């Protein structure tokens, strides 16, 4: 009996020691856990704060760098689409970075070298000297990138938003240098470039394979593109050409669509086509889908920007600078099919004939009478489900 009591007493002591030991190891492990510093490391990955609520939290998430190129035609909604990514804190966004190569069709070899250098954040390379110079001279291209705006001291901008009314302020910003652009580029894990000069994407294969490049192909109803071009009176299009280059636009879009439809291997998982109308009519859903494809966090800041700039229709012109500059602050569903109320039937019929193959492949529906053109209940496009997008 005495032995049994001693055994039970010893067992309780052993259990107590084990419990205290486990508790000590647990707290010691928590005490010694130190978050890794944010930045680039030798593995090619970045340590970022997970920011789904836009509040300061300590949880870290390791993400792989992603390079993105948004390919679009002129007046196809690319500025609006680009803003969906320019507003992301971890994206280094550039507005038409190939413009310095000239207005005409650029050479593929030269374009490949420039893009490769930019995605590597090597802005000290002499190949980009002209880009640095022209971006300093053209305030529009500088203020169209939040990453570049942040290089201007706040005591100069004083929180001013980009726009014609504030252009004088931004012109006072110190010139960009190859060094500070390189540094800010390297501090962002995601690189996103919007271009409207590429008509052939076959030469991007090298960048896709080597630099994890993702291609977002933005398309729009040719009738909507024509209406938008007509209202800009851009000098690149002679007024005698009432279709404003729609023949070539539809031809180039068609070539890219056919390349995808032929199941080109290097495009699989690296190419996504997006219709501007889908972004306009279902901005939250369509934007989230693109972000998921790119595997970039769809933060609450982006969602809030979508709500404020596409869903809520502003009743006042409280910020005329922003309206005049980007014209993004409007109810996007009103923009999608605005061309219907401002186009004549004869021109619409001509565009439909010129771009017949493109319209069919992208899911746009022809109209044949004035009634169909003006009737907002008559569908002029198929749903994403109908065309398998």
N, C-alpha and C positions, 0 to 999 in steps of 0.2 A: 504493500500500500504506500509505504514511504517512497519507494522507488518511482511509483506512478506519479506522485505529486511532484517529485524532482524533475521527471521527464516533461510533464506539462509546463512547468515553470521554465525549463530550458527552451522548450519549443516556442513559448511566447516571446522570449528574449530574441531568439533567432529570427522570428517573423518580424519583430519590431526593427531589428537591425537591417533586415532586407528592405523593409518599407522606407526607412530613412535613407538608405543608400540609393534606392531608385529615385526618390524625391530629390536628392542632392544632385544626381546626374542630370535629371531633367532641367532643373533651374540653371545648372552650370552651362548646359548646352544653349539655353535661351540667352544667357548673359553674354556668351562668347560669339553669338551670331551677329555679324556686322554686314550690312548691305554693301554690295559692290558698287563702286562709283560709276556714275553715268558717263557714257562716252564710248568711243571706238576701242576695240581691243584686238589682240592678235588673231582671234578666231574669226573675225569678220562679223561679229554680232554686236548689238548695242544693248545696253541695260537701260530700260525706260520705266518710268512710273506708269502703272496702269491707271488710266484717267477716264473712267467711264462717267464720273460724276463731276469732273472739273474741280475737285477738292483735293487738298494735299493728303495723300495717303502713302503708306510706306511700302506697300506690296510692289515688288519688281517683276517685270516680265521680260524675258529675253526674246527679241525679235530679229529676224533676218532682214537685212537691207533689201529693198525692192526698187527697181528702176522702172519708170512708167513713161510711155509716150502717148499723148493724145493726138490722134490724127483726125483732121476735120477739113471741110471745105469752108471757104470764106462765107460768112453770114449763115452758118449752120447751127449757131448756138454754142460755139466753143468757148466764148468768154464766160458765159453763165456756168457751163460745165466745169471749166477750169477753176472757177471760184469755189466750187464744192470741195476742191482739194487744196487750193491756196489757203483756205481758212484753217487747215489742219496744222497744229503747232509742230508736228514732227516731219512735215513735208517741205522740202526745198523745191519751190515752184518757180518755173521760168516761163514767161509769156513770149511766145514766138522767138526762141533763141536762135533760129536759123535765118532770121530776117537780114542779118548783116552779110549773108552770102549773096544777096541780090534779089531782086523782085521776080526774076524769071525762074524757070525750072532749074534747080540746083543740080550739080554733078553728084552722082551717087558716091563715088570714092571720097570726095571732099566732105560730103555730109556725114559719112560713116566715121571719118576721123574726128570731126568736130563733136559729134554726139558721144563717141567713145571717150574723148578727152573731158567732156563735161560730166559724164556719168562717173568718171574717176575723180571728179572734183579737182582736176589739175588746171586751174584757171591761171596759173603762172606760166603755162605753156604759151609760147609765142603765137601759136595757132589761134589763140583767143584774144590777142591784143586788140584786134579791130572790134570784137564784141564788147570788150570792156570800154573802149573809147565811145562806141555808138550808144551803149546803154547809159553812159554818163551824159551824153548829149541829148538823148531822147528820154525825157522824163517819164513818158507814158510807160515804157518798158520797165523802168525801174520801180515805179510806184505800183505796178501791176503784180509785183511779187512781195508778199509780206516778209519773206526772209531778207530781201534786199532793203525794204523799208526800215527794218530794225537796225540796219547799219548806220542809219542817220541818227545823230544825237537827239534825244527827246526835248532838249532845251530849244532846238530849232523847230521841230515839228509841233511841239506842245500838244500832242494828241490829235492833231488834225488828220482827217481822213483824206485819201487821194481824191482829187477832183480839180476841175478848172479853176475854181475859186481859191484853192490852196496851192496851185502850181508854183507860185512865187516862193512859198515857204520851202517846198521840196527842192527847188533849184538852189537853195542855199546850203543843201547838204554837201558834205565833203565828197569828192569823187570816190567812186569805188576803186579799190586797188585789187590786183590779182591775188594778193595775200589775204585780204579780209574776205573776199568772195570765196576763196578756197576754204578758209577756216569755217565760215558759216555753212558752206555746203557740206563739209565733213561732219558738222555737228548734227546734221539731220539724217536719220536712217533711210528716209524715203526721198527719191528724186522724181519729180513729175514735170515733164516738159510738154507744153501745148504748142503744136505746129500746124500750120495750114498750107505748107509748101510741098508736102510729100504726096506724090501721085502714084508712087510705086513703092511697095513695102518689101519686095523680095530681098533687097540688100540689107534689111534689118536682121536677117537670119543670124549673122555673125554676132550681133549684139544680144540677141535672144539667147543664144547658146552660151555666150561668154559672160554676160553681165546680168543674167536673170531679168531680162527686159520683158515687160508686159505691154501689150498693145491694146489701147482702147480706141476703137474706130467709131467715131461719132457720125451718124448720118441724120438726114432730115428730109422731109417731104420736099421734092424739087420745086413744087409750087410755092411753098413757104420760103425757100431760099431765094427764089426769083423775086418775090414780093419784098423781102428784106433788102436785097441788093438794089432794087429799084428805088427804094426810099433813102439809100445812102448817097447816091450819085457819086460813087467812087470813080476817080479819074482813070483807074485801070480798065474800066469798061466804057467803050465809046457808046454814046447815046443812040447811035444808029443801029446798034445791036440790041434789039428789044428783049432778047432772051438772056442777056448779060452772062454769056459764057456757059449756059446750062448744058449745052451739048458736051463740052469737055468735062464739066463737073460730073455729069452722070456717067460718062465713059470711064473716068478714073475710079469712081465708086464701084462701078460694075466689075472692073478688073480685080479689085480687092475682094469683093464678094465672091467672085468665081474662084479665086485662089483659096479662100476658106472652104467653099463648097466642094472643092476637089480633095478635101481632107489632107492638106499639106501637113506633114508630120510635125515640122518645127513650130507650127502655129497652135497645135493642140495643147490646151492648157495655158497658152500665152497670148491668146487673142480673144477679145470680146467686143461684139458690136452692140452699140447703144443707140436707140432712136431718141432724138431730141424730144419728140412728142411724149414719149414714155416718161422722160425726166420731168417734163412740164406738167403732165396730168397726174402722175403718181411720184412726185419728187422724193418722198421719204423712202418708199419701197424700192424704187429704181436705184437711188443713190446707195442704199444699204447693200443691194445686190452687187454693185460695182466694187464697193469697199470689200465685201466678202471675197469676191473674185481675186482682188489684189492682196488679200490677207493683211489689210491695214485696219487698225482699230477704228470703228465707226463711233467716234466720241460724241458725248452729249453737246459739246460746243458746235459740232457740225450739224447735229439735229436741230439745235436751236437756231442756227443760221438759216437752215432750210425753212423752218416755221416762219421766221421773220421776213424772209426775202422771197418766198414763193407761195405761201399758203395764206398769210394775212395780207389783205389788200389795204395798203395805206391810203388814208383819206386826205392826208395833208402832204405838202411838199416841204417837210421840215429840213431836209438836207438836199438842196438843189444841186450842190456839187456832185454828190454821189449819183443822183438821178441822171444828170447830163453826161457823166463820164462813163458809167457802166450800164445804166438802165436795167439794173438787176432787181431793184426794189419794187417789184410789182407782182401781182397774182399770176403765177406762171401758167395756170390753166387758160387764162385769157390770151396768152401769147401763142399757144400751140397751133390754133387754127385761125388766127387773126386774118390771114391772107384771104379767107373765103369772103369776107365782107369788103375787101378792098381790091379785088381782082376782077377783070372782065373775062367773060366766058371764052372769047376767041383766043386770048393769050393762054388761058388755062388749058384749052384743048391742044394748043400747039406744044406746050410743055409736056403734056401727057403723051403726045406722039413722039416727041424727041427723046423722052426719058422712059419710054414704055417698059423696057426690060428692067431697068433699075427700080421703078415703082412697083412692079410685080414682085420682084425678089425681096423687097423690103416691106411688103405688105400694105402699100398705099392703094386706095381705091379710086378709080376714075369717076368723074362727074361728067354728065353729057348735056344737062339743061341748066338754065338759070335757076330753076326751082331747086334742083339738087345742090347747086353751088351755094345758094343762100340759106337753105334749110339746115339749121344746126343739128337737127335730129337725123339727118342723112349721114351715115358713117363714111368718112374719107380715109379710114385706115383700119386694118384688122388688128385684133388684140394680139398681145405677145404670145398667148397660148395658141392662137390660130396659126401663127407662123413658126411656132416652135422656138421662140427666143427666151 
